[in-house]
C-alpha cells in the first residue's frame, strides 16, 4: 500500500510508524532523502548562528528539495511495487512485465540520484561554514556532514541496485555516471 504523501504533513513518529510497517514504501530511499533534509536543516541552523544569510537561504532550499525527494521516492518506488505486482503470464506478457519493472526501477532511481546531488550540495555548504563556526557549531557541522554522507551512500546504493540488472541504455549509463560509477558491468 502506497500512501499519498504530502511533503508538509505528518510527524517524525508518523514517518517512523510507516517506515516500520510491512509496506514497500517508505523504505531506504525515503530514509536517504530524510537524512539529507536533516543535514541541510542543521546547516541552516549553523548558518543562522554564523550570520550568513545567503547560506541560510541555500540550506533552506536544500531542506525543501530533500523533503520533496522523500515524497518523490515514495511515489516512484510505489510504481516499482505496482510493476512487480503485475501478473505473470504468457511469454509476451512476461516481457511486458519485465519492461514495466525495468522502467519503474529506472524511474525510481531519479529521486535517489537527486538525493546524492543534494547531499553533495549540503557538504559544500558545510565547507563554506566551517571557518566561521565556533565551538558547538563545529560538532553540528560534523553531524550534518555524517548524516549527508549517510543519505548519499544509501541513495547511491539504491541507484546501483535498481539499475544493476537493467539492460545497457543511455538513461542507465547517465544515472551511473551521475553516481560516479564508471566501472564496466561484469
N, C-alpha and C positions, 0 to 999 in steps of 0.2 A: 504494500500500500504506500503510495507516494502522497505526502502531504503537500498541498499547495502553499508553500512557504511564502511569507511576506517578510522582507528584509527588516522591517521595523516592529515585528510582532514577537511575542513570546519572551521568555526569560531564559537565563542560563540553565535553570533547572528544567524548564520545558525542553530545551535542546538536548540536555543530557538524558532525559527520560526517552525522548525519541531516538537518540543515538543508541541507547541500551536495548531498544525494542528489536524484535525479530522481523525487521523490515529492511529492504535493500538501501533505503535512504532515511536519514543521513548516515554517512559512513566516513571512511578515511578522507575522502575528498573534501567533505564539509569540514572535517577537523582541520585539514591543511589550510583551508580558507579562513577558518575561525582563528587559528594560530596567527596567521598573517594580520588579520584585523586587530587582534590583541597587541601584537608587536607594534603596529602603526599607532595604536592608541597610546601606548607607553611613550613612543617617540613624540607624539603630540604633547603629552604632559610635560616631558623634559623640555621640549622647545618652548613651552609657555614659561617655565621657570627660568629659561635662558634668555627670555625676551627676544625670541627670534620669530616674529610674526609670519614671515614668508615660509619658514619651515613648519610652523603650526599649520598653515593653510595646506601645504603639500602633504603633511602627515594626515590631516583630516580627509583629504581627497583619497588617500590610500586606505584609510579606515572604511570609507564609503564604498570604494571599489571592492575591497576584500569582503565586506558584508554582503554585497550583491553577489559575489562569487560563491558564497555559501548557498544562496538560493539557486544560482545558475547550475551549480554542481548537482544539487538535489534533483532539479528538473532533468538535467542531461543524463544522470545515472538512472533516473526513473525510466527514461526511454530505453536504456540498456536492459533493465529488468523486463520491460514490456516486450522487447525483441526476443529475449531468452524465453519468454512465456509463450511465444508463437508455437503452435502445434507442429510436431514433426509429421512429415507426410511422405508423399511420393518424392522421387529424386529431384524433380523440378521444384517442388515445394521446399525441400531441404536447401536447395541453392538459394531460393528467395529468403529463407530464414537466415542462412549464413550471411547473406548480403545485408539483411536488415540488422543483424547483430554487429557486423563489421562497421556499418555506417553509424550505428548508435555508439559504438566504442570510440570511433574517431571523433564523433561529436562530443562525447563525454570527456575527451582529452583536452578540448579547448579551454574550458574553465580552469582546468588544472595547470595548463601552460600559462594562463594569465596569473594564477596564484604564484607560480615561480617568478614571473616577471615583476609582480607586485612586491614580493618578498625582497627581491634584489633592490628595488627602489627604496624599501624600508632600510635596508643595510646601508645604502648610500647616505640617507638622511642621518643615520647613526654616526657615520664617519664625519659628517659635517658638524654634528653637535658635540662630538667628543671633546674638542678643545675648550668649549665653553661650559661644559657640565662639571660640576664640583661635587665632592662628597658622595652622598647617597644617590645623586642623579647618575653617577657613573655606573652604579650597580643596576639602576633601572635600564640604562642603555645596554648593559651586558645581558640582562634578562630579555629585553626586546630583541637583541641580536640572536640569542639562542632560540627563542620562540620562532622568529622569522626563518632561521635556518631549518628548524624542525618542520615548519609548514612547507618550505621549499623542498626538502628531502622527501616528504610524504607525497607531495604533488608530482615531483619528478618521477618517483617510483610508480605512481598511478598511471602517468602517461606511458612510461615504458611498458608497464604491464598491459595496458589497454591495447597498444599497437603491436605488441610482440608477435602475435600470430596473424596479423593482417598482412595481406599481400603488399609488396612494394608499390608505392604510389607517390606522387608528388606531395599530396597532403600529409601522408605518413612521414615522409622524409623531412618536410618542412617542420612538423611538430618536433621530431627528434633533434633537428638542428637547433631549434629554439631551446631545447633542454640541454644542449651541449653534448648530445650523444652522437658521436661521429663514427663509432665502430661499425664494422660490417656485420650483417646477420650471419649467424652460424649455419 
